[in-house]
C-alpha cells in the first residue's frame, strides 16, 4: 500500500455507491456473512439524510483508486448511531479498520448522540473479535426473515387476503407490538417510507404474521 488515502464525506454519491457495493460483494462472497450498510437508503435519501453541516458519515480507505476499507455511520435521528464496516480480505490485519474506527469515534464525540451501536454478523469472527476489544457490552441481535414463495404456492389459503393497513388498525398493531416486543409501545403514526400489510384470515385481524415491506 504505497499510495493510500482516506476519503471522508457527509453522504455517498453514485460512484461511492459502486465502490462500496463492489467491496461489500467481495467481503460477503469471502466471509459468507451479512453486512448491514444501508447504502441503498443513504444513496436514495442522500439530500435529506445528511441535512446538517460538518457531519461525516462515510469513511473510505483507498489503495490507489481501489476501495479496500469502509466504515459508515447510520444516524436516523434517535439517541444512538449505528456503525458498520468492512475491509477487503487481501488487506486485513494491516490496521485499516482501526484507523477508520478512530475517525468514527472522533466524529461520534463531536455529536450530541448518546450511544454508538457496532454491528457485526454473528458469523464474522473478525467483526466479533474487534467489537469485543472495544466493548463487552452486548446490546441486541437482529434476524433476517426470508419468505419461501415455493411453500406459499404449495399451500392453499382459501380465506387469506392481504390489505394495506388503515388508520383503524393502529391501536391493534400498537397493542400487539407491546405484547410481542418487550412490552414497548412504538408510535406508528407518521412513519415515512414504511408500508404495512396485514394478514386477514377467516375475518380475524392478525399481526403476528404481519408482512412488512420497506419502501426506499
Secondary structure as GFF3:
##gff-version 3
##sequence-region A 1 216
A	DSSP	beta_strand	4	9	.	.	.	ID=ss1
A	DSSP	alpha_helix	14	31	.	.	.	ID=ss2
A	DSSP	alpha_helix	39	44	.	.	.	ID=ss3
A	DSSP	alpha_helix	46	49	.	.	.	ID=ss4
A	DSSP	beta_strand	58	63	.	.	.	ID=ss5
A	DSSP	beta_strand	66	74	.	.	.	ID=ss6
A	DSSP	beta_strand	80	87	.	.	.	ID=ss7
A	DSSP	three_ten_helix	89	91	.	.	.	ID=ss8
A	DSSP	alpha_helix	96	110	.	.	.	ID=ss9
A	DSSP	beta_strand	115	118	.	.	.	ID=ss10
A	DSSP	alpha_helix	125	134	.	.	.	ID=ss11
A	DSSP	alpha_helix	149	154	.	.	.	ID=ss12
A	DSSP	beta_strand	160	164	.	.	.	ID=ss13
A	DSSP	three_ten_helix	167	169	.	.	.	ID=ss14
A	DSSP	alpha_helix	170	180	.	.	.	ID=ss15
A	DSSP	beta_strand	194	201	.	.	.	ID=ss16
A	DSSP	beta_strand	204	214	.	.	.	ID=ss17
###
